[in-house]
Amino acid sequence: MAEIVISTTRILDRIYAETALRHLLDENRPPLLHRDRQNALECIVNSAFADMCLALIPAITDCNVGSDATDEMMRMSVDIPDGSALSLPVLRTAIEHAIARKTLADAYQSADPRYADELHRQFGNAVKRCRELIGLGRIGRIKPHWL
C-alpha cells in the first residue's frame, strides 16, 4: 500500500501553462484560464480527483474525496501488487496529468466543445495508462478495514 499526495497547485500551474500556450499559439485565441479563476478551477480539480479515484477503485483503499474543497493536498491510498517495480513519482505524475485533462475538459465544455471532447478522450487514455501502471487487469476485491 502506498499513499499518493496530489497537489492542487501543481495541477493548476500545469493548466495555466497549457492554456497560456494554447492562447498564444492558436490563431483563434481561445479563452485563457488564469489565477483569477482559481476558486472555480479548484472545484473542478476536486471533482476530477473524485473521478480519478472512481476510475481506479479496485486499487484505491482510501482517499480524501469530499473533504474540504480548499485542501491543497488530495490524498489517495493505492494497493500496489507485491513485487511491483512501479515508481510512485511516475504514478503520481500520471494521475496529475489525468486530473489536469479532466479539469480542462470540464472547464472548456461550453466554450469549446470540440476541444473538450479531445480532452475527455485524453483523460480516458490517461486513466487507462494509470490502471495499467497499477496493474488493474486483475479482479478487484474487497478488503476488511483492519487489514
VEXPA-176136 format. One record per residue (C-alpha): x, y, z; residue in one letter. Coordinates in Angstrom, 1 decimal, decimal comma. Each point is the difference from the previous one (the first is absolute). Example, Ala and Ser with C-alpha at 12.3 -4.5 7.8 and 13.67 -1.06 7.14 Angstrom:
SITE       px       py       pz   residu
SITE     12,3     -4,5      7,8        A
SITE      1,4      3,4     -0,7        S
//
This chain:
SITE       px       py       pz   residu
SITE      0,0      0,0      0,0        M
SITE      1,3      3,5     -0,9        A
SITE     -1,4      3,4      0,6        E
SITE      0,0      2,4     -2,9        I
SITE     -0,3      3,7      0,7        V
SITE     -1,2      2,2     -2,8        I
SITE      0,5      3,7      0,1        S
SITE     -2,8      2,2     -1,2        T
SITE      2,5      2,9     -0,6        T
SITE      2,2     -2,3     -2,2        R
SITE     -3,0     -1,0     -2,1        I
SITE     -1,2      3,7     -0,3        L
SITE      3,5      1,1     -1,1        D
SITE      0,0     -2,6     -2,7        R
SITE     -3,5      1,2     -1,1        I
SITE      1,1      3,7     -0,1        Y
SITE      3,1     -0,9     -2,0        A
SITE     -2,0     -2,0     -2,5        E
SITE     -2,7      2,5     -0,5        T
SITE      2,5      2,8     -0,4        A
SITE      1,9     -1,8     -2,7        L
SITE     -3,3     -1,0     -1,7        R
SITE     -1,1      3,7      0,1        H
SITE      3,4      1,1     -1,4        L
SITE      0,3     -2,6     -2,7        L
SITE     -3,6     -0,4     -1,2        D
SITE     -1,0      2,7     -2,6        E
SITE     -3,6     -0,1      1,4        N
SITE      1,2      1,1      3,4        R
SITE     -2,1     -2,4      2,2        P
SITE     -0,9      1,1      3,4        P
SITE      2,9      0,3      2,5        L
SITE     -0,3     -1,5      3,5        L
SITE      2,1      1,8      2,6        H
SITE      0,3      0,5      3,7        R
SITE     -3,1      2,2      0,4        D
SITE     -2,0     -3,1     -0,8        R
SITE      1,7     -2,1      2,6        Q
SITE     -3,0     -0,5      2,3        N
SITE     -2,1     -1,4     -2,8        A
SITE      2,8     -2,1     -1,3        L
SITE      0,7     -1,5      3,4        E
SITE     -3,5     -1,3      0,2        C
SITE      0,4     -1,6     -3,4        I
SITE      3,4     -1,5      1,0        V
SITE     -1,6     -1,5      3,1        N
SITE     -2,8     -1,5     -2,2        S
SITE      2,6     -1,4     -2,4        A
SITE      1,9     -1,5      2,9        F
SITE     -3,2     -1,8      1,1        A
SITE     -0,5     -1,3     -3,6        D
SITE      3,6     -1,3      0,1        M
SITE     -0,6     -1,7      3,3        C
SITE     -3,1     -1,7     -1,4        L
SITE      1,9     -1,1     -3,2        A
SITE      2,7     -1,6      2,2        L
SITE     -2,5     -1,4      2,6        I
SITE      1,2     -3,6      0,2        P
SITE      3,5      1,3      1,0        A
SITE     -1,1      3,0      2,1        I
SITE     -0,4     -0,9      3,6        T
SITE     -0,5      3,5      1,3        D
SITE     -0,1      3,6     -1,2        C
SITE     -1,1      3,4      1,3        N
SITE     -2,7      0,7     -2,6        V
SITE     -2,7      2,0      1,6        G
SITE      2,2      1,7      2,5        S
SITE      0,4      3,8      0,1        D
SITE      0,1      1,2     -3,6        A
SITE      2,7      2,5      0,9        T
SITE      2,5     -2,8      1,0        D
SITE      3,2      0,6     -1,9        E
SITE      1,0     -3,7      0,1        M
SITE     -2,2     -2,8     -1,2        M
SITE      0,9     -3,5      1,3        R
SITE     -0,7     -3,5     -1,2        M
SITE      1,3     -3,3      1,3        S
SITE      0,8     -2,5     -2,7        V
SITE      0,3     -3,7      0,3        D
SITE      2,9     -0,9     -2,2        I
SITE      0,7     -3,7     -0,7        P
SITE      2,9     -1,6      1,8        D
SITE      3,2     -0,1     -1,9        G
SITE     -1,1      2,9     -2,2        S
SITE      2,8      2,2     -1,4        A
SITE     -2,4      2,9     -0,3        L
SITE      1,6      3,4      0,7        S
SITE     -2,3      2,1      2,2        L
SITE      1,2      3,3     -1,4        P
SITE     -0,9     -1,2     -3,5        V
SITE     -3,4     -1,2      1,1        L
SITE     -0,6      3,4      1,8        R
SITE      0,9      1,9     -3,1        T
SITE     -2,2     -2,2     -2,2        A
SITE     -2,9      0,6      2,4        I
SITE      0,6      3,7      0,0        E
SITE      0,1      0,0     -3,8        H
SITE     -3,4     -1,8     -0,1        A
SITE     -1,5      2,4      2,5        I
SITE      1,2      3,0     -2,0        A
SITE     -1,5     -1,5     -3,2        R
SITE     -3,4     -0,5      1,7        K
SITE      0,1      3,5      1,6        T
SITE      0,7      1,7     -3,3        L
SITE     -2,7     -2,1     -1,8        A
SITE     -2,6      1,0      2,6        D
SITE      1,1      3,7      0,0        A
SITE     -0,1      0,3     -3,9        Y
SITE     -3,2     -2,1     -0,5        Q
SITE     -2,2      3,0     -0,7        S
SITE      2,6      2,3     -1,5        A
SITE      1,7     -2,4     -2,4        D
SITE     -1,9     -3,4     -0,2        P
SITE      2,3     -1,5     -2,7        R
SITE      3,1      0,7      2,1        Y
SITE     -1,8     -1,3      3,1        A
SITE     -0,9     -3,3     -1,8        D
SITE      3,7     -0,4     -0,9        E
SITE      1,0      0,6      3,6        L
SITE     -2,6     -2,5      1,2        H
SITE      1,5     -2,6     -2,4        R
SITE      3,5      0,9      1,4        Q
SITE     -1,4     -0,5      3,5        F
SITE     -1,2     -3,4     -0,9        G
SITE      3,4     -1,0     -1,4        N
SITE      1,7      1,4      3,1        A
SITE     -2,3     -2,1      2,3        V
SITE      0,9     -3,1     -2,0        K
SITE      3,7      0,8      0,4        R
SITE     -0,4      0,4      3,7        C
SITE     -2,0     -3,2      0,3        R
SITE      2,7     -1,9     -1,9        E
SITE      2,7      1,5      2,2        L
SITE     -1,8     -1,2      3,1        I
SITE     -0,7     -3,4     -1,5        G
SITE     -3,8      0,2      0,0        L
SITE     -0,4     -2,8     -2,5        G
SITE     -0,7     -2,2      3,0        R
SITE     -3,3     -0,6      1,7        I
SITE     -1,0      2,5      2,6        G
SITE     -0,5     -1,1      3,6        R
SITE     -1,4      1,4      3,2        I
SITE      2,4      0,2      2,9        K
SITE     -1,2      0,1      3,6        P
SITE      0,9      3,4      1,6        H
SITE      2,3     -1,6      2,6        W
SITE      2,5     -1,3     -2,7        L
//
